[in-house]
Amino acid sequence: MHSVWPAEPIPFLGGFTIMTVPDAILLFCAALAAGILNSVAGGGTFLTFPALLFTGVPPIPANATSTIAVWPGSIASARAYRRRLPKRFRLLAPLAAASLAGGFAGARVLLHTPPRTFLRLIPFILLGATLLFAFAPRILRGATRHEAGGVASSPRLGAVTGLQFLTAFYGGYFGAGMGIVMLSFLTLLPIGDIHSVNSVKAVMNSVANGVAVVTFIVARIIFWPQGVLMLFGAVLGGYFGAHYAQKIDPGRVRIFVVIVGLALSVLFFAKYR
C-alpha cells in the first residue's frame, strides 16, 4: 500500500497519487458495489472509503473523494422520488437550511481535523456507523408516523430541524448511515407515508452531501483520477442496482454490509489504535 500525504498545496484542484492498474480495478469495483448497495439498502461508503485508503489515498482526501463518488447516487434518488416530495414550504425550508449549514460545518471541521486524529477516529466512526446501520430497522419501526396534511407544532419542527443539522454535520464529516438517521426522525413530522418520507430524506441527503462536495472541491483535496473513476462505477452500480433491486433481498444485503462494516472496524482498530 502506498503512503502519501502531500506536504505542499495540492495542485490542479485536487491531489494525485500513483494509481496502478490493480488500484484502478479495486476502486472501480468498490464503487460499482457501493452503487448497488446504495440502491438496495445503503452502506456504500463502507466500501468506497476503505478502498481509497488501501490504494494509498490519505484519510481526509479519501473521505472527500468517497463523498464525490457516491453523491450522484443521492441526486438520482432525489430525482426518482420527486413526485412524492410534499409541497410544504414550512416543513421543507428549515430542513433544507439545516442540511446546508450542517453539511458545510461538518466538511469544514473535517478539513481542520489533523490527519493523525482522523485516523484514530476512523475505527470508532466505522463501528458506530455499522451499529447504526445494523439496528436501523428497529429504529424505524419504533418511530411514530404521521399522515400527510397534519400540522407539525413549532417545538416538534424545531427539534427535528436541530436533529437534521446534527445529522447533516455528521454527513459532511463522514456520512456512512446518514440517510438511516434521517429516516428515523423525519417520520416524526406529518410528511406522509414512507415513500414521501424517503423523498424528503433523499433531497436533504443530496443537499448535505452537495455542500460538502463543493467545500471539498474549493479546499482542493479531491483526488480526481480516483474520484472520477469511482463516480462512473457508482453510477453504473446504482443503475443496475435500481433495475434489479426488487429481485434482491434487502435484508441479506444489510447483513452483508454489517459484516463488512464490523470486519473493517476490527481491521482499523488493529491498524490505527
Phi and psi restraints in degrees (value plus and minus 20) as a CYANA .aco file:
   2 HIS   PHI     -92.5   -52.5
   2 HIS   PSI     138.4   178.4
   3 SER   PHI    -154.3  -114.3
   3 SER   PSI      84.4   124.4
   4 VAL   PHI    -151.7  -111.7
   4 VAL   PSI     111.1   151.1
   5 TRP   PHI    -163.5  -123.5
   5 TRP   PSI      81.9   121.9
   6 PRO   PHI     -79.1   -39.1
   6 PRO   PSI     112.5   152.5
   7 ALA   PHI    -107.0   -67.0
   7 ALA   PSI     -44.6    -4.6
   8 GLU   PHI    -117.8   -77.8
   8 GLU   PSI     143.9   183.9
   9 PRO   PHI     -75.3   -35.3
   9 PRO   PSI     119.3   159.3
  10 ILE   PHI     -97.0   -57.0
  10 ILE   PSI     104.6   144.6
  11 PRO   PHI     -98.1   -58.1
  11 PRO   PSI     148.2   188.2
  12 PHE   PHI      34.1    74.1
  12 PHE   PSI      26.9    66.9
  13 LEU   PHI      32.2    72.2
  13 LEU   PSI      13.2    53.2
  14 GLY   PHI     152.0   192.0
  14 GLY   PSI    -195.2  -155.2
  15 GLY   PHI    -122.6   -82.6
  15 GLY   PSI     153.8   193.8
  16 PHE   PHI    -171.6  -131.6
  16 PHE   PSI     111.0   151.0
  17 THR   PHI    -161.0  -121.0
  17 THR   PSI     131.3   171.3
  18 ILE   PHI     -79.0   -39.0
  18 ILE   PSI     107.0   147.0
  19 MET   PHI    -132.9   -92.9
  19 MET   PSI      85.0   125.0
  20 THR   PHI     -95.7   -55.7
  20 THR   PSI     150.0   190.0
  21 VAL   PHI     -80.4   -40.4
  21 VAL   PSI     -66.2   -26.2
  22 PRO   PHI     -79.7   -39.7
  22 PRO   PSI     -58.2   -18.2
  23 ASP   PHI     -80.1   -40.1
  23 ASP   PSI     -67.2   -27.2
  24 ALA   PHI     -82.0   -42.0
  24 ALA   PSI     -61.2   -21.2
  25 ILE   PHI     -84.6   -44.6
  25 ILE   PSI     -64.6   -24.6
  26 LEU   PHI     -80.9   -40.9
  26 LEU   PSI     -66.4   -26.4
  27 LEU   PHI     -85.2   -45.2
  27 LEU   PSI     -62.2   -22.2
  28 PHE   PHI     -84.8   -44.8
  28 PHE   PSI     -64.8   -24.8
  29 CYS   PHI     -85.8   -45.8
  29 CYS   PSI     -58.9   -18.9
  30 ALA   PHI     -82.9   -42.9
  30 ALA   PSI     -62.5   -22.5
  31 ALA   PHI     -88.7   -48.7
  31 ALA   PSI     -59.2   -19.2
  32 LEU   PHI     -79.6   -39.6
  32 LEU   PSI     -68.2   -28.2
  33 ALA   PHI     -84.6   -44.6
  33 ALA   PSI     -56.9   -16.9
  34 ALA   PHI     -84.3   -44.3
  34 ALA   PSI     -61.2   -21.2
  35 GLY   PHI     -81.6   -41.6
  35 GLY   PSI     -60.3   -20.3
  36 ILE   PHI     -86.1   -46.1
  36 ILE   PSI     -67.0   -27.0
  37 LEU   PHI     -79.6   -39.6
  37 LEU   PSI     -64.9   -24.9
  38 ASN   PHI     -84.2   -44.2
  38 ASN   PSI     -50.7   -10.7
  39 SER   PHI     -98.6   -58.6
  39 SER   PSI     -38.1     1.9
  40 VAL   PHI    -125.8   -85.8
  40 VAL   PSI     -72.9   -32.9
  41 ALA   PHI    -159.2  -119.2
  41 ALA   PSI     -26.1    13.9
  42 GLY   PHI      67.4   107.4
  42 GLY   PSI     157.1   197.1
  43 GLY   PHI      78.2   118.2
  43 GLY   PSI      -7.7    32.3
  44 GLY   PHI     -82.4   -42.4
  44 GLY   PSI     -49.0    -9.0
  45 THR   PHI     -82.2   -42.2
  45 THR   PSI     -45.7    -5.7
  46 PHE   PHI     -83.5   -43.5
  46 PHE   PSI     -37.6     2.4
  47 LEU   PHI    -122.7   -82.7
  47 LEU   PSI     -63.3   -23.3
  48 THR   PHI     -90.6   -50.6
  48 THR   PSI     -62.6   -22.6
  49 PHE   PHI     -85.5   -45.5
  49 PHE   PSI     -70.7   -30.7
  50 PRO   PHI     -82.8   -42.8
  50 PRO   PSI     -55.3   -15.3
  51 ALA   PHI     -80.3   -40.3
  51 ALA   PSI     -61.5   -21.5
  52 LEU   PHI     -85.4   -45.4
  52 LEU   PSI     -61.2   -21.2
  53 LEU   PHI     -82.0   -42.0
  53 LEU   PSI     -63.8   -23.8
  54 PHE   PHI     -86.4   -46.4
  54 PHE   PSI     -43.3    -3.3
  55 THR   PHI    -116.5   -76.5
  55 THR   PSI     -10.2    29.8
  56 GLY   PHI      81.3   121.3
  56 GLY   PSI     -16.1    23.9
  57 VAL   PHI     -99.0   -59.0
  57 VAL   PSI     110.8   150.8
  58 PRO   PHI     -78.4   -38.4
  58 PRO   PSI     136.8   176.8
  59 PRO   PHI     -78.2   -38.2
  59 PRO   PSI     -69.5   -29.5
  60 ILE   PHI     -89.8   -49.8
  60 ILE   PSI     -66.9   -26.9
  61 PRO   PHI     -79.8   -39.8
  61 PRO   PSI     -52.4   -12.4
  62 ALA   PHI     -83.1   -43.1
  62 ALA   PSI     -62.3   -22.3
  63 ASN   PHI     -83.7   -43.7
  63 ASN   PSI     -64.5   -24.5
  64 ALA   PHI     -85.7   -45.7
  64 ALA   PSI     -63.1   -23.1
  65 THR   PHI     -86.6   -46.6
  65 THR   PSI     -56.3   -16.3
  66 SER   PHI     -82.5   -42.5
  66 SER   PSI     -59.4   -19.4
  67 THR   PHI     -82.2   -42.2
  67 THR   PSI     -62.6   -22.6
  68 ILE   PHI     -79.2   -39.2
  68 ILE   PSI     -61.7   -21.7
  69 ALA   PHI     -85.8   -45.8
  69 ALA   PSI     -59.5   -19.5
  70 VAL   PHI    -115.9   -75.9
  70 VAL   PSI     -30.6     9.4
  71 TRP   PHI     -79.7   -39.7
  71 TRP   PSI     -63.4   -23.4
  72 PRO   PHI     -75.9   -35.9
  72 PRO   PSI     -50.5   -10.5
  73 GLY   PHI     -83.5   -43.5
  73 GLY   PSI     -58.4   -18.4
  74 SER   PHI     -89.5   -49.5
  74 SER   PSI     -53.8   -13.8
  75 ILE   PHI     -85.7   -45.7
  75 ILE   PSI     -63.9   -23.9
  76 ALA   PHI     -81.9   -41.9
  76 ALA   PSI     -59.1   -19.1
  77 SER   PHI     -85.2   -45.2
  77 SER   PSI     -62.7   -22.7
  78 ALA   PHI     -82.1   -42.1
  78 ALA   PSI     -60.1   -20.1
  79 ARG   PHI     -86.1   -46.1
  79 ARG   PSI     -58.8   -18.8
  80 ALA   PHI     -84.6   -44.6
  80 ALA   PSI     -50.7   -10.7
  81 TYR   PHI    -116.0   -76.0
  81 TYR   PSI     -11.5    28.5
  82 ARG   PHI     -79.9   -39.9
  82 ARG   PSI     -51.7   -11.7
  83 ARG   PHI     -96.1   -56.1
  83 ARG   PSI     -37.0     3.0
  84 ARG   PHI    -114.6   -74.6
  84 ARG   PSI     -23.4    16.6
  85 LEU   PHI     -91.3   -51.3
  85 LEU   PSI     102.5   142.5
  86 PRO   PHI     -87.4   -47.4
  86 PRO   PSI     117.8   157.8
  87 LYS   PHI    -110.2   -70.2
  87 LYS   PSI      51.8    91.8
  88 ARG   PHI    -151.9  -111.9
  88 ARG   PSI      75.3   115.3
  89 PHE   PHI     -80.6   -40.6
  89 PHE   PSI     -58.6   -18.6
  90 ARG   PHI     -82.8   -42.8
  90 ARG   PSI     -50.9   -10.9
  91 LEU   PHI    -105.1   -65.1
  91 LEU   PSI     -64.4   -24.4
  92 LEU   PHI     -96.8   -56.8
  92 LEU   PSI     -56.0   -16.0
  93 ALA   PHI     -80.4   -40.4
  93 ALA   PSI     -71.5   -31.5
  94 PRO   PHI     -86.2   -46.2
  94 PRO   PSI     -52.9   -12.9
  95 LEU   PHI     -87.3   -47.3
  95 LEU   PSI     -60.7   -20.7
  96 ALA   PHI     -86.4   -46.4
  96 ALA   PSI     -61.6   -21.6
  97 ALA   PHI     -82.8   -42.8
  97 ALA   PSI     -61.6   -21.6
  98 ALA   PHI     -84.9   -44.9
  98 ALA   PSI     -56.7   -16.7
  99 SER   PHI     -85.5   -45.5
  99 SER   PSI     -64.0   -24.0
 100 LEU   PHI     -82.6   -42.6
 100 LEU   PSI     -71.0   -31.0
 101 ALA   PHI     -85.3   -45.3
 101 ALA   PSI     -63.5   -23.5
 102 GLY   PHI     -87.3   -47.3
 102 GLY   PSI     -64.0   -24.0
 103 GLY   PHI     -82.1   -42.1
 103 GLY   PSI     -61.1   -21.1
 104 PHE   PHI     -86.0   -46.0
 104 PHE   PSI     -65.3   -25.3
 105 ALA   PHI     -83.7   -43.7
 105 ALA   PSI     -62.6   -22.6
 106 GLY   PHI     -82.8   -42.8
 106 GLY   PSI     -61.9   -21.9
 107 ALA   PHI     -85.3   -45.3
 107 ALA   PSI     -59.6   -19.6
 108 ARG   PHI     -87.1   -47.1
 108 ARG   PSI     -60.0   -20.0
 109 VAL   PHI     -83.9   -43.9
 109 VAL   PSI     -59.8   -19.8
 110 LEU   PHI     -79.3   -39.3
 110 LEU   PSI     -64.3   -24.3
 111 LEU   PHI     -83.6   -43.6
 111 LEU   PSI     -46.2    -6.2
 112 HIS   PHI    -120.0   -80.0
 112 HIS   PSI     -12.2    27.8
 113 THR   PHI    -106.2   -66.2
 113 THR   PSI     105.2   145.2
 114 PRO   PHI     -77.9   -37.9
 114 PRO   PSI     119.4   159.4
 115 PRO   PHI     -73.3   -33.3
 115 PRO   PSI     -61.4   -21.4
 116 ARG   PHI     -85.2   -45.2
 116 ARG   PSI     -57.6   -17.6
 117 THR   PHI     -84.7   -44.7
 117 THR   PSI     -63.6   -23.6
 118 PHE   PHI     -83.3   -43.3
 118 PHE   PSI     -59.7   -19.7
 119 LEU   PHI     -79.6   -39.6
 119 LEU   PSI     -60.4   -20.4
 120 ARG   PHI     -89.9   -49.9
 120 ARG   PSI     -48.4    -8.4
 121 LEU   PHI     -99.2   -59.2
 121 LEU   PSI     -45.0    -5.0
 122 ILE   PHI     -73.1   -33.1
 122 ILE   PSI     -68.7   -28.7
 123 PRO   PHI     -78.4   -38.4
 123 PRO   PSI     -60.9   -20.9
 124 PHE   PHI     -89.0   -49.0
 124 PHE   PSI     -59.3   -19.3
 125 ILE   PHI     -84.0   -44.0
 125 ILE   PSI     -66.0   -26.0
 126 LEU   PHI     -82.9   -42.9
 126 LEU   PSI     -64.0   -24.0
 127 LEU   PHI     -84.9   -44.9
 127 LEU   PSI     -64.5   -24.5
 128 GLY   PHI     -81.7   -41.7
 128 GLY   PSI     -63.9   -23.9
 129 ALA   PHI     -85.0   -45.0
 129 ALA   PSI     -57.2   -17.2
 130 THR   PHI     -85.0   -45.0
 130 THR   PSI     -65.6   -25.6
 131 LEU   PHI     -84.2   -44.2
 131 LEU   PSI     -59.4   -19.4
 132 LEU   PHI     -81.6   -41.6
 132 LEU   PSI     -64.0   -24.0
 133 PHE   PHI     -83.7   -43.7
 133 PHE   PSI     -59.5   -19.5
 134 ALA   PHI     -87.3   -47.3
 134 ALA   PSI     -59.3   -19.3
 135 PHE   PHI    -118.5   -78.5
 135 PHE   PSI     -11.3    28.7
 136 ALA   PHI     -77.1   -37.1
 136 ALA   PSI     -63.3   -23.3
 137 PRO   PHI     -76.7   -36.7
 137 PRO   PSI     -60.1   -20.1
 138 ARG   PHI     -87.5   -47.5
 138 ARG   PSI     -57.8   -17.8
 139 ILE   PHI     -80.0   -40.0
 139 ILE   PSI     -65.8   -25.8
 140 LEU   PHI     -89.8   -49.8
 140 LEU   PSI     -57.7   -17.7
 141 ARG   PHI     -86.2   -46.2
 141 ARG   PSI     -49.0    -9.0
 142 GLY   PHI    -103.7   -63.7
 142 GLY   PSI     -30.2     9.8
 143 ALA   PHI     -95.8   -55.8
 143 ALA   PSI     132.6   172.6
 144 THR   PHI    -114.4   -74.4
 144 THR   PSI     101.5   141.5
 145 ARG   PHI    -116.4   -76.4
 145 ARG   PSI     127.3   167.3
 146 HIS   PHI    -141.9  -101.9
 146 HIS   PSI     130.1   170.1
 147 GLU   PHI    -101.6   -61.6
 147 GLU   PSI     135.8   175.8
 148 ALA   PHI     -83.8   -43.8
 148 ALA   PSI     130.1   170.1
 149 GLY   PHI      83.5   123.5
 149 GLY   PSI     -39.0     1.0
 150 GLY   PHI     -92.2   -52.2
 150 GLY   PSI     150.5   190.5
 151 VAL   PHI    -137.4   -97.4
 151 VAL   PSI     103.7   143.7
 152 ALA   PHI     -98.8   -58.8
 152 ALA   PSI     114.7   154.7
 153 SER   PHI     -87.7   -47.7
 153 SER   PSI     135.0   175.0
 154 SER   PHI     -80.1   -40.1
 154 SER   PSI     -62.8   -22.8
 155 PRO   PHI     -81.3   -41.3
 155 PRO   PSI     -61.2   -21.2
 156 ARG   PHI     -86.3   -46.3
 156 ARG   PSI     -64.3   -24.3
 157 LEU   PHI     -83.7   -43.7
 157 LEU   PSI     -59.6   -19.6
 158 GLY   PHI     -84.2   -44.2
 158 GLY   PSI     -60.4   -20.4
 159 ALA   PHI     -85.5   -45.5
 159 ALA   PSI     -64.0   -24.0
 160 VAL   PHI     -86.6   -46.6
 160 VAL   PSI     -56.7   -16.7
 161 THR   PHI     -84.0   -44.0
 161 THR   PSI     -60.6   -20.6
 162 GLY   PHI     -82.3   -42.3
 162 GLY   PSI     -62.2   -22.2
 163 LEU   PHI     -83.6   -43.6
 163 LEU   PSI     -56.6   -16.6
 164 GLN   PHI     -85.0   -45.0
 164 GLN   PSI     -59.6   -19.6
 165 PHE   PHI     -81.2   -41.2
 165 PHE   PSI     -67.1   -27.1
 166 LEU   PHI     -83.4   -43.4
 166 LEU   PSI     -59.6   -19.6
 167 THR   PHI     -87.7   -47.7
 167 THR   PSI     -62.0   -22.0
 168 ALA   PHI     -85.7   -45.7
 168 ALA   PSI     -56.1   -16.1
 169 PHE   PHI     -78.6   -38.6
 169 PHE   PSI     -67.7   -27.7
 170 TYR   PHI     -81.1   -41.1
 170 TYR   PSI     -59.0   -19.0
 171 GLY   PHI     -82.9   -42.9
 171 GLY   PSI     -60.6   -20.6
 172 GLY   PHI     -89.4   -49.4
 172 GLY   PSI     -47.6    -7.6
 173 TYR   PHI    -103.9   -63.9
 173 TYR   PSI     -63.1   -23.1
 174 PHE   PHI    -162.2  -122.2
 174 PHE   PSI     -86.2   -46.2
 175 GLY   PHI      87.2   127.2
 175 GLY   PSI     -40.1    -0.1
 176 ALA   PHI     -82.4   -42.4
 176 ALA   PSI     105.0   145.0
 177 GLY   PHI      64.8   104.8
 177 GLY   PSI     -14.4    25.6
 178 MET   PHI     -79.5   -39.5
 178 MET   PSI     -63.3   -23.3
 179 GLY   PHI     -82.6   -42.6
 179 GLY   PSI     -53.8   -13.8
 180 ILE   PHI     -84.9   -44.9
 180 ILE   PSI     -62.7   -22.7
 181 VAL   PHI     -83.2   -43.2
 181 VAL   PSI     -64.0   -24.0
 182 MET   PHI     -77.8   -37.8
 182 MET   PSI     -66.1   -26.1
 183 LEU   PHI     -78.6   -38.6
 183 LEU   PSI     -57.7   -17.7
 184 SER   PHI     -84.6   -44.6
 184 SER   PSI     -56.6   -16.6
 185 PHE   PHI    -123.3   -83.3
 185 PHE   PSI     -38.0     2.0
 186 LEU   PHI     -87.3   -47.3
 186 LEU   PSI     -45.2    -5.2
 187 THR   PHI     -88.0   -48.0
 187 THR   PSI     -30.0    10.0
 188 LEU   PHI     -99.7   -59.7
 188 LEU   PSI     -30.0    10.0
 189 LEU   PHI    -120.2   -80.2
 189 LEU   PSI     134.1   174.1
 190 PRO   PHI     -97.1   -57.1
 190 PRO   PSI      47.1    87.1
 191 ILE   PHI    -111.9   -71.9
 191 ILE   PSI     -55.6   -15.6
 192 GLY   PHI     113.1   153.1
 192 GLY   PSI    -172.1  -132.1
 193 ASP   PHI     -93.7   -53.7
 193 ASP   PSI     159.4   199.4
 194 ILE   PHI     -83.5   -43.5
 194 ILE   PSI     -48.3    -8.3
 195 HIS   PHI     -90.2   -50.2
 195 HIS   PSI     -58.2   -18.2
 196 SER   PHI     -87.6   -47.6
 196 SER   PSI     -60.7   -20.7
 197 VAL   PHI     -82.3   -42.3
 197 VAL   PSI     -61.7   -21.7
 198 ASN   PHI     -81.7   -41.7
 198 ASN   PSI     -55.6   -15.6
 199 SER   PHI     -85.1   -45.1
 199 SER   PSI     -63.1   -23.1
 200 VAL   PHI     -85.3   -45.3
 200 VAL   PSI     -63.9   -23.9
 201 LYS   PHI     -78.1   -38.1
 201 LYS   PSI     -64.2   -24.2
 202 ALA   PHI     -83.1   -43.1
 202 ALA   PSI     -61.2   -21.2
 203 VAL   PHI     -87.0   -47.0
 203 VAL   PSI     -67.8   -27.8
 204 MET   PHI     -86.1   -46.1
 204 MET   PSI     -54.6   -14.6
 205 ASN   PHI     -81.9   -41.9
 205 ASN   PSI     -66.7   -26.7
 206 SER   PHI     -88.1   -48.1
 206 SER   PSI     -53.0   -13.0
 207 VAL   PHI     -86.9   -46.9
 207 VAL   PSI     -68.6   -28.6
 208 ALA   PHI     -83.1   -43.1
 208 ALA   PSI     -65.2   -25.2
 209 ASN   PHI     -89.0   -49.0
 209 ASN   PSI     -53.9   -13.9
 210 GLY   PHI     -84.3   -44.3
 210 GLY   PSI     -65.1   -25.1
 211 VAL   PHI     -89.1   -49.1
 211 VAL   PSI     -51.8   -11.8
 212 ALA   PHI     -86.2   -46.2
 212 ALA   PSI     -61.3   -21.3
 213 VAL   PHI     -80.2   -40.2
 213 VAL   PSI     -66.8   -26.8
 214 VAL   PHI     -81.2   -41.2
 214 VAL   PSI     -61.9   -21.9
 215 THR   PHI     -81.5   -41.5
 215 THR   PSI     -62.1   -22.1
 216 PHE   PHI     -88.4   -48.4
 216 PHE   PSI     -56.9   -16.9
 217 ILE   PHI     -85.8   -45.8
 217 ILE   PSI     -65.6   -25.6
 218 VAL   PHI     -82.1   -42.1
 218 VAL   PSI     -56.7   -16.7
 219 ALA   PHI     -95.8   -55.8
 219 ALA   PSI     -28.4    11.6
 220 ARG   PHI      40.1    80.1
 220 ARG   PSI      27.6    67.6
 221 ILE   PHI    -136.9   -96.9
 221 ILE   PSI     -14.9    25.1
 222 ILE   PHI     -96.6   -56.6
 222 ILE   PSI     114.5   154.5
 223 PHE   PHI    -110.7   -70.7
 223 PHE   PSI      75.5   115.5
 224 TRP   PHI     -85.0   -45.0
 224 TRP   PSI     -63.1   -23.1
 225 PRO   PHI     -75.9   -35.9
 225 PRO   PSI     -66.3   -26.3
 226 GLN   PHI     -87.2   -47.2
 226 GLN   PSI     -62.1   -22.1
 227 GLY   PHI     -83.3   -43.3
 227 GLY   PSI     -65.0   -25.0
 228 VAL   PHI     -85.8   -45.8
 228 VAL   PSI     -63.0   -23.0
 229 LEU   PHI     -79.2   -39.2
 229 LEU   PSI     -65.1   -25.1
 230 MET   PHI     -91.0   -51.0
 230 MET   PSI     -52.1   -12.1
 231 LEU   PHI     -79.8   -39.8
 231 LEU   PSI     -65.8   -25.8
 232 PHE   PHI     -83.6   -43.6
 232 PHE   PSI     -61.3   -21.3
 233 GLY   PHI     -82.3   -42.3
 233 GLY   PSI     -62.9   -22.9
 234 ALA   PHI     -87.1   -47.1
 234 ALA   PSI     -60.0   -20.0
 235 VAL   PHI     -84.5   -44.5
 235 VAL   PSI     -64.2   -24.2
 236 LEU   PHI     -82.8   -42.8
 236 LEU   PSI     -64.4   -24.4
 237 GLY   PHI     -84.0   -44.0
 237 GLY   PSI     -59.7   -19.7
 238 GLY   PHI     -83.9   -43.9
 238 GLY   PSI     -57.9   -17.9
 239 TYR   PHI     -84.4   -44.4
 239 TYR   PSI     -71.6   -31.6
 240 PHE   PHI     -90.3   -50.3
 240 PHE   PSI     -53.4   -13.4
 241 GLY   PHI     -84.3   -44.3
 241 GLY   PSI     -63.3   -23.3
 242 ALA   PHI     -84.1   -44.1
 242 ALA   PSI     -55.4   -15.4
 243 HIS   PHI     -88.3   -48.3
 243 HIS   PSI     -58.4   -18.4
 244 TYR   PHI    -126.1   -86.1
 244 TYR   PSI     -11.1    28.9
 245 ALA   PHI     -77.6   -37.6
 245 ALA   PSI     -57.7   -17.7
 246 GLN   PHI     -89.8   -49.8
 246 GLN   PSI     -36.6     3.4
 247 LYS   PHI    -115.0   -75.0
 247 LYS   PSI     -25.4    14.6
 248 ILE   PHI    -127.3   -87.3
 248 ILE   PSI     115.2   155.2
 249 ASP   PHI     -97.2   -57.2
 249 ASP   PSI      89.9   129.9
 250 PRO   PHI     -78.1   -38.1
 250 PRO   PSI     -50.9   -10.9
 251 GLY   PHI     -82.8   -42.8
 251 GLY   PSI     -62.1   -22.1
 252 ARG   PHI     -88.1   -48.1
 252 ARG   PSI     -58.5   -18.5
 253 VAL   PHI     -82.6   -42.6
 253 VAL   PSI     -61.0   -21.0
 254 ARG   PHI     -83.1   -43.1
 254 ARG   PSI     -61.3   -21.3
 255 ILE   PHI     -81.3   -41.3
 255 ILE   PSI     -62.0   -22.0
 256 PHE   PHI     -81.1   -41.1
 256 PHE   PSI     -64.8   -24.8
 257 VAL   PHI     -83.1   -43.1
 257 VAL   PSI     -61.9   -21.9
 258 VAL   PHI     -83.8   -43.8
 258 VAL   PSI     -62.3   -22.3
 259 ILE   PHI     -82.1   -42.1
 259 ILE   PSI     -64.2   -24.2
 260 VAL   PHI     -81.9   -41.9
 260 VAL   PSI     -64.8   -24.8
 261 GLY   PHI     -82.2   -42.2
 261 GLY   PSI     -62.7   -22.7
 262 LEU   PHI     -86.7   -46.7
 262 LEU   PSI     -61.1   -21.1
 263 ALA   PHI     -82.8   -42.8
 263 ALA   PSI     -62.6   -22.6
 264 LEU   PHI     -86.6   -46.6
 264 LEU   PSI     -57.5   -17.5
 265 SER   PHI     -81.0   -41.0
 265 SER   PSI     -65.6   -25.6
 266 VAL   PHI     -82.2   -42.2
 266 VAL   PSI     -63.2   -23.2
 267 LEU   PHI     -81.3   -41.3
 267 LEU   PSI     -65.4   -25.4
 268 PHE   PHI     -93.5   -53.5
 268 PHE   PSI     -51.0   -11.0
 269 PHE   PHI     -82.7   -42.7
 269 PHE   PSI     -62.7   -22.7
 270 ALA   PHI     -86.8   -46.8
 270 ALA   PSI     -53.0   -13.0
 271 LYS   PHI    -105.3   -65.3
 271 LYS   PSI     -58.6   -18.6
 272 TYR   PHI    -134.8   -94.8
 272 TYR   PSI     -22.8    17.2
